[in-house]
Amino acid sequence: MTRRYLYIARFGGMDQLSRLTPATAEVLATLLDAPAPVWGLRVVNETGRPAGSVYPILARLEAAGWVSSVWEDDPGRTGPRRRLYELTADAVPAARAAVARIRATQPAASARIAGVNS
């Protein structure tokens, strides 16, 4: 049995992403475009990706230190609480670079993330 290990380097309070997919770039682009913390379902709607793809990406980004999240605390709002996500300050330049890298290498994905200012 061969064992494989994934080594992740830690830079400035966040881990380098082990892989960057177009879906991850779309999530990053949505978070970059958001003027305030955004809830997960909005990320799902903005990217057009299924929740089964977006939430694991958000969890992976949070575990790597790229994203922070909190539960919404609005007692006046009806319905279930929402988890709000935002990029950490250290992750913003790295997220812009990651989105730019996907744009440059995968033109088909570029159309879906066109709204992000590099």
FENBEL-V487004 format. One line per field, one symbol per residue. ss: DSSP state (h for helix, s for strand, l for the rest). phi: phi as a letter, one per 20 degrees, with the letter a starting at -180 (. if undefined). A space follows every 50 residues. Layout:
# FENBEL-V487004
ss = ???
phi = ???
This chain:
# FENBEL-V487004
ss = lllllllllssllssllllllhhhhhhhhhhhhllllsshhhhhhhhlll hhhhhhhhhhhhhlllssssslllllllllllssssslhhhhhhhhhhhh hhhhhlhhhhhhhlllll
phi = .eddddededclnbefffbcdgfffffffffffffbgcegfffgffemef gfeffffffffffenecdbbffccfeeenffdeddbffgfegffffffff ffgfdcgffgffdffeee
